[in-house]
Amino acid sequence: MHIISILLGIILLFLVYRHNNNNASQSSDTIPAADNNRVRSTNITQMAYLSRGKLFYRAADGTVEQIHSKHVEQIIARMEQNKKVHGWKENTSWDTSFAGNQQPKDRNDAINIDFAAAHFNQQDNKLIYFLRDDSFGGLFEYDLKDKTELRLLHKQNFSLSDLSYDPKQNKLLCCSDFANGIANIALMDPDGSNYGELTAGDSFDCAPYWVDDEQVVYQSQGHARNKAGFVLGFGPASLQLMNIKTAEVTPVIEDDNYDFMQPQVCSNGDLYYIRRPYQAVKVEAGNALLDTLLLPFRLLRAVFHYLNFFSMMYSAKPLTSASGPKNQADAKEILLKGKRIDAERALQKEARVNGVPSLVPSSWQLICRNKQGQQTLLTTNVASFSIGENDAIVYTNGCGIFTFDGQGNSNVLHKDKVIETVII
């Protein structure tokens, strides 16, 4: 009898604990009543979002379509034509790479052109986006009504992200990043002309946003490099304010314990941003010793692949039956805002927003800061957000897109497996 009573008591305590946790998680996704005027409720008619290098558009009626670039389709068509011309090489030594692996049969799988950034111009019903691969980058404009694509700019070794357009000035802000780890804020006309960089130095400057005709707020991180000059990590992300007329830069928010990301400003001047804990990169001292111990084995592996290449060229047979396609990268890992996310672990561990799983933890918070410096927590589990007309806000937790109602609660607009950036 005592055992039954103890078990019933344990079950009752568990139910009370779970109920309190649910209430706590729900309260963290709401705005205090006194601050409801910070978030305005409105009907979101159109929006776009980026998902693992693909661009999607959600129309006013709720239908979702993937945007296909004509430029990419032309590249695929040329590769298909090239496949027909060189089809005789299949299953021969000429169809083998240096490492002894056969080239993919479907040449479309070899294309690695991604949508790196996008901006939604709802007034003209057009999308401006940037496409890039390992060697080229291009700025394009897509008319949602006519389904036509216009190539604005196409250059070699050119990479842009974080597009921010101001229709009043007809100017486009962006982040221009380079292979050495440096990124600068750049300004240009929407057609790609009059390009110029606003920031410089050994830092990663990104996510620019117009404050007014002369001021731009952006995210900035310093580099941590080793003696050879390689980037080992980044410092905490801060928010900086630049006057583009005088080039004067003023710190807005800085804290060694936090990253402040993706700043945006609403019509009354309130600043919105994502805040998350800063995690410093840990450098292990034993790596140099391990590399020294493994050096003979790595040399033997290099010699083996060298001999394997000649065996494939002259006999079309590898030295070992283990030679096959390269292992693909772990699809469970997702890169969100510079952090590698274990998707499988996150979906099991992180809190849900209105029943939708989250890819980012609750420590990724959407904050509103007014002109007096007062900060208000709006919601948690925020991977990206966007401010649209009438100061309407949408955000994503990595798997769903949400908007706020008049009470500050989150409503689900759309769901997908991975949502990296939301745009309205």
N, C-alpha and C positions, 0 to 999 in steps of 0.2 A: 504493500500500500504506500509506504514511504517512497519507494522507487518511482511509482506512478506520479506521486505528487511532485517529486523533484523534476521528472521529465516534463510535466505540464508547466512547471515554473520556468524551466529553461526555454520551452517553446514560446511562452508568453513574453519573456524578456527579449527573445529574438524578434518577435513581431513588433514590439515597441521600438526596438533599435532600428529595424528596417523602416518603420513608419517615420521616425525622426529624420533618418537619412534622406528619405524621399522628399520630406518637407524642406530640408536644407538645400537639396539640389534644385528644387523648384524655385525657392526664394532667391537663389543665386542668379537665376535667369530672368529676374524681374527688376524693374527700376522702382525705387522708393516713390511713394505717391507725390512727395514734394518736388520730385525731379522729372515728372512725367512730361513737362513741357520741353524737355531736352530732345525727346524723340517724337517726331510727328508721324501720325498714322496716315497712310494714303495708299491707294491701289497701285501696285506695281504692274504696269501693262507689259513692258518689254524688258528683257535683260539678256546678257550673254555670260558665258563662263568658260574657263579653260580647264581641261582635264587631260593630263598626261600628254601634252603636246598637241591636243586637238581642241578646236573651237566649236562651241555649241551656241545656238540662238534659241531663246524661248519667246514665242510670239505672245500677243495679247490674249489669244484664246487658250493659252496654256500648252500648245503644241511645241515640241522641241525638235530641231533639226541640226544636223552637223554641217558646218560650213566647209565646203570642199574648194580648195584653191585651184583655179584653172592653171596657174603656173606649175603646181605640183602634178596635176594631171598630164600636162604636156611633157614633163620629165619622165613620168611613168610610160607614156606612149613612146618616147624616144628609146627608153630602155627595152620596151617590148620589141621595137623594131631592131634594136641591136641584138636582142636575143635570137631573132630569126636569122640574122646575118651570120652570127657566130654559133648557131645551134650545133654545128658539126663537131664542136669541141667537147660536147657533153660526154661524160663517161670516159674521157681520155686524160692523159697526163697534162694536157694543156688547160684542163678545167680544174686544176689543182693549185692551191695557193702555196706559198713558200713553206708554211707550217705543215703541209701535208693534208689540209682539209679541203674538201670539195666546196666550190662556190654554191650558194643557195640556188635551188632550181627556180624558185619564184623570185625574180629580180625585184619585185615590189617590196619584199622583205628587207632588201638591202638599202632602201631609201630611208634616210633619217632626217627628214625635214619637219621641224616642229613649229607650232604657233607659240612664239615666245612671249607675246604681249598683245593686248587688244584694247581699244577704246570704242565706246558706243556713242555715236552722235545721233541721239534720238530726234533732234530737230530735222535733220536731213535723211533720217532713216538709213544711216550708213555705218559700217564697221571699218575702223582703221586697225590694221594688225601688222605684226612683224613676223616674217618667216625666216628661219635660219637653219643651216646645217653646219657641218664641221668647217666649211671653208667660205661659204657665201651667206649673205643676209640681205633681205629685201623688205621694204615697206610697201604695203598694199592697201587699197581701198575697195570695199565690197558694198555694192548697192543692194540692199535687201529687197527692194521692190522689183528691180530689173534683173536681179541675179547675175550682175556683171561685175567683173574684177578689173581694177585699174592698177598697174604697177607704177608706183611713185618713185621708188629708189631701189637700186640693186647694186651692191658693191661686194668686193672680195674682202674677207677678214673683217666683216662688219657685223656687230651684234648690238641690238637694242632691246630694252625691256621697259616696263613701267611707263606706258604712254599716258600723258595727261594733256588734254586739249582745252584751250580757252577760246570759245567762239567769239568773244568780244574783241580779242586781239588777233584772232586767227593765227595763233601760235601753238606749237606742239612741244611740250616738255617730254624728256625721256631719260633713261639711264643708258649710257654707252659703256659697255664693259669690254675688257681686253684679256688676252690669254695670260698676262702676268699677274692677274688678280686685282688689278686696279679698275675702278668704275667711276665715271664722272657724270655729272648732270649736264645734259645738252639741251639746246634750244634750236628749233628750226621751224620753217613754214610747213604746213600740212602736206605740200607736194614734195617735201624733201630738200628744198633749196634753202639757202642762207643758214646752213648748219654751223653751229658753234658751241663749244663746250664752256660751261659756266664755272665748273669747279675743276680743281687739279690737286695733285699730291698723292702720297702713298696711302690711299684710303679707298673704301668701297662706299660710294655715294649713290643712293638709289631712291626709288619711290617719291619723286618730286610731285608737288601739288601746288596749284595756284592759290595764293592768299588774296592778292589783288593784282592790279596792273603792273606793279613794280616788285612785289615780294613773292618768294617761293619758299615753301617749307619742304624739307627732305630728310631722309634717314642717312646717317653716316656712321661708318665703323672703321677704326684703325686696323692695320695689319700687324700680325706677329710673325716675323721672319727669322729664319736661322742664319748662320754665318754665310751660307752659300746664296742667300737671297730668296729661298723658297718660302712660300706662305705656309705657316704651320697652323694659323688660326686667326680669329678676329677678336677685337676688343668689344666691349659693350656697345650696342647700337644706341646712338643718341639722335635727337631731333634738332636740326639747325635751320635758322631762318636767314635767307639771303635776299639782299636788295640787288636786283639784276642791273640797276642803273649805276650803282656805286660799287658793286662787288663786295659790299660789306656783309660779313657773316656774323650772326649773333646766336649763341646757344639758347635753345628753348627748354629742353629737358635733358638732363644727364644724370645717370646713376650707375655706379660700378656694379650694382647687384641686379640690374634689369636691362633688358633690350626694349627699346621703344621703336615701333615699326609702323609703316604704312600711314603716315599722317595725312589727314584730310580735314578741310575746314568747311563748316556750313555757312549759311547766309548771314547769321548774326555774329560770326567771328569765333564761335566755339571750335576748339580743336579736338578732333577725334583721333585715336591711335590704338594700336594693339600693344599691350604690355605683357612681357613674359620674363621669367627668371633668366638671368645670364648664366651660361655654363661655359667655363673656360676650358680650352683644349688641354688635355693631359698628355704630356710628352714623356714617354717611358725612356729612362736612361739605358735600359738594357737592349735597345734596338740596335745600337752600333755593334755590341758584342755578338748579338744573334746574326747580324749580317755577315760578320767576319767568319763565324762558324759555318754558315751556309754557303759561303763563296765557292768552295770546291764543288759542291753538289750542283750549284747553279751553272758553273762552267761545264760540267758534264752534261747537263740538260741541254745547254746551247750546242755542244758538239753533237749530241744525239739528233737534234732537230736539223742540224746542218747535213748530216749524213742521210737523214730521213728524206730530205728534200731531193737529193740525187737519186735515191731509190725510187721515189715516186716519179721523177722525170724520165728515168730510163727503163723502169720495169712496171710502172703504174701500180706498184705494190708498196705499202708502208712497211717499215721495219717491225712494227708491232700492230696487232689487230685493235689495239686500244685507240689508234688514231681515228678521230671522228670529229663531228661538229663541236665547236667550242661551247663550253657551258654558258648558258644565258645568265644574265644578271638576275639576282633574286627579285622576282616580281613582287614579293611581299614588302620590300623596302620602297618607300616613297619619300621624295625630297620636297619638303614644304617650308618655305621661307628660310632656306639655308640649313634646315635640320632634317636629318634622316629619321623617318618615322617607320617603326615596325608595325605595319598595318594590321597584321594578324593579332599582335599583342594589344594594340590600341583598341581594336574593335571589341576585345574581350574585357578590357580593363576600364577604359574611359567612360565617363558618364554620358548618357543619351540626352539629346535635346528633343523634347516632344516625341520620344520613341525612336529618333534617328540616331544611329551610332556616330561617335565622334572619333576622328583621327588625331586630334590634338587634345592635350590635357586641359583641365579646368584652370590651370595657371596661365593659360593664354587668354587674356582678358581684354574686352573692349572698354576703353576709358574715354570719358568726355571731360575736357578741361575748359572752363570758361575764362573770360578775360581777366578775372580776379585771381586766377590760379587755383580755384576750387576744382577738385577732381571727383568724378562720380563713376562708379562701376556700373556699366550698363548690362553686360552679360559675360558669360565665360565660354570656354571651348570655341574660340574664334580663330580661324585660320586666315580669313580674308574678309573684308567688308567694302562696301561702296556707298557713297552718298549721291543721291539723284535729285531730281526736281522736287521742290517743296521740302527739301531736307529729309526726304525719305531715305531710310537706311535698310540695306539688306546685308546679311552676313552668312558665312558658311562655316560649318564645323568640320569640313572635309568630306562629308557624305550627303549633306543636305543644305538647301538654301532657305533662309528664314527672313521674315520681316517682323516688325513690331506692330502690335495693335495699339489702340488708344490707352491701354493700361500698362504698356511696357512689356507685355508678354510676347513670347516668340511664336509665330505661326509658320508652318511649313509651306514653302512655295514649290519646291522641287527636290527630288532625290536622285543621286547617282552614286556609283561606286567610289569615284574619286573626283572631288571638286577642289581645284587648287586656288583659283581666283574667280571672284564674281564681279560683274561689271554692269552698271546701270547708267 
